[in-house]
Amino acid sequence: MGINSETDITANLQIGPTDQGMVRLYVEAQGLEIPMDFTPEEAEEIAQEIQAAARAAAGRKS
């Protein structure tokens, strides 16, 4: 499955800080739970990638 493949799977996403100073992305789908922890610096990079993808999807340049 690639980035452009459609799917009927729905998921819940939660994002927040942990008590260990990490940023957690927590994904739950079809009984599967995936916690992903990132340093604040990694989380900032991910946020920039999400913003760039949103601009590209909207047809805007940086």
Contacts in CASP RR format, 6 or more apart in sequence:
PFRMAT RR
TARGET T0000
AUTHOR 0000-0000-0000
METHOD contacts of the structure
MODEL  1
MGINSETDITANLQIGPTDQGMVRLYVEAQGLEIPMDFTPEEAEEIAQEI
QAAARAAAGRKS
1 7 0 8 1.000
9 29 0 8 1.000
9 30 0 8 1.000
10 29 0 8 1.000
11 27 0 8 1.000
11 28 0 8 1.000
11 29 0 8 1.000
12 27 0 8 1.000
12 28 0 8 1.000
12 29 0 8 1.000
13 25 0 8 1.000
13 26 0 8 1.000
13 27 0 8 1.000
14 24 0 8 1.000
14 25 0 8 1.000
14 26 0 8 1.000
14 28 0 8 1.000
15 23 0 8 1.000
15 24 0 8 1.000
15 25 0 8 1.000
15 26 0 8 1.000
16 23 0 8 1.000
16 24 0 8 1.000
17 23 0 8 1.000
17 24 0 8 1.000
18 24 0 8 1.000
18 37 0 8 1.000
20 37 0 8 1.000
21 40 0 8 1.000
22 37 0 8 1.000
22 38 0 8 1.000
22 39 0 8 1.000
22 40 0 8 1.000
23 37 0 8 1.000
23 38 0 8 1.000
23 39 0 8 1.000
23 40 0 8 1.000
23 42 0 8 1.000
23 43 0 8 1.000
24 35 0 8 1.000
24 36 0 8 1.000
24 37 0 8 1.000
24 38 0 8 1.000
25 35 0 8 1.000
25 36 0 8 1.000
25 38 0 8 1.000
25 46 0 8 1.000
26 33 0 8 1.000
26 34 0 8 1.000
26 35 0 8 1.000
26 36 0 8 1.000
27 33 0 8 1.000
27 34 0 8 1.000
27 36 0 8 1.000
28 34 0 8 1.000
38 46 0 8 1.000
52 62 0 8 1.000
55 61 0 8 1.000
55 62 0 8 1.000
END
